Each structure stands twice: as C-alpha cells, then as structure tokens.
Amino acid sequence: MTSEELCRSILYRDALIIVIDKPAGMPVHVGPANAASRAGSGTPPLDSFFEAMRFGLPRRPQLAHRLDRDTSGCLVLGRNRAALARLGQLFKDGEVTKTYWAVVAGGPEAEEGVIDLPLGRRDASRGWWMKVDPGGQSAATRWRVIGRAAVSAERPALAALALEPLTGRTHQLRVHCAAMGWPIIGDAVYGNAPRSAEPSLSLHARALAIPLYPKREPIRVEAPVPERMREALAACGIPMLRDDRAA
C-alpha cells in the first residue's frame, strides 16, 4: 500500500467524511496484535497513510470505526472533530446500516434469521479473540442467504451470506457464524483454515448507509467485491456487477 494507492481506494468523499475500500491484510491502526509496526517492521497500519488524504484541510482524517485486519471493504473516516463526534454517535446508536458479504462452509438450512449470542473475551492471553459467553456482552447479527453452491467432487457446500451486525462487538460476525456451525471460509482463528501469509478471510464490508445529514437521504456506499472472494461467490450463483469491475 502506498499513499497514492490509498487515495485511489476512495469510494466517497465530501466535506465531512471519506469512505475508503480497505484492503484485506492491513491493520487499521497500531494495536497489541500488530505491535511490530511500532518498530517499523511488519505491515504498517492504514492510518499511517492518512496524511495524504487531507485534501486541503488542516488536519488529516481519522478513523470513525474499525475493521479487522483481514476484513476488506467500506471504512469510514471523519475529516474534522465535529464529523468524528457525529459519526461516533451514529455508530454507537446503531444508526449506521452495515452490510457484510461472507462465504461460509456449509451454511444455514433457513434463508434468513437473527443470531443472538452474547460474546466475551476468550482469555486474557488471546488479545481480542472472542467466544460465545452467556455472561458476556449482548450481540446480535441479522443474516440472509444470497447464494448457495452445491456439493461437488471438487468443492464442499458453500453459502454466501449478507450479514448485518445489529451490535458492534469485536469479531462478532466471525464468532457468530462459527458458533452456528458455518464458519467463514479462510478464518484461521474461529474456523478450520490454515494460517496463511496472504489474506484469505472471505468477509467483506460490502455496503454502508450513513444518515449523516438530518435533512438528506443517508449516504450509501458500496465496495467492489475483492478478488479473493470472486470465485466462491460466483460458485454460489452471484454474478459480478459492472461496478465490481467484472471482466
């Protein structure tokens, strides 16, 4: 990632916010899980490139929310303090509609539903790893099947899901899908995927609807489907759209 590449990833920009298409495999900021970045080694965090996106303003934009290192897609930045405060309140109150696309192993029998399972830390030594915990924080995810791949000699059963987190817990979608018996493909923490140097998690922040301006329609942004998920989504019967740069 370079500053120029990050600027080319901008999906939406106005006076208050910027929405970028975050690449998979890149942490959004320095934290305990990517402390190597502090020493100048490892993958640099995304926010280290934000200076290039001031676009004439005195301050660089700042993160309004977070995405996991291996999750790609729509990421919102606030361009000033007032915008960050407004965005922070909207995310906290659940006013921002977030839609993720995921490809999971197996898949649910039903076509839609809600997962309502509280989550807590797995243990202190595992950093941000989470688990289903009756004594944890409430967590709810609305899901809908958007495609299925039939079992074949070359491929196990897969399902493509649209996931809408109704709460914002760490690793919520990954833990909820795994707990239901259909882990997200490529998940080496909560599923059975082997660890890999290349991002393989089939989880993508596909779309956002942000009611930022009181007297206007919500800002709606979509991130194109990443290359790593195209084959599996196509197998599930989902065609790539023109805005997804299909060949």
ABEGO torsion letter per residue (X at the ends): XBAAAAAAABABBBAABBBBBBBBGBBABBBAAAAAAAAGBEBBBAAAAAAAAAGGBABBBBBABBBBAABBEBBBBBABAAAAAAAAAAAAAGABBBBBBBBBBGEBABABEBBBBBBBBABAAAEABBBBBAABBBBBBBBBBABBBBBBAABBBBBBBBBBBABBBBGAAAAAAAAAGBBBBGBAAABABBBBABBABBBBBABBBBBABAABBBBBBBBBBBAAAAAAAAAAGBBBBAAAGBX
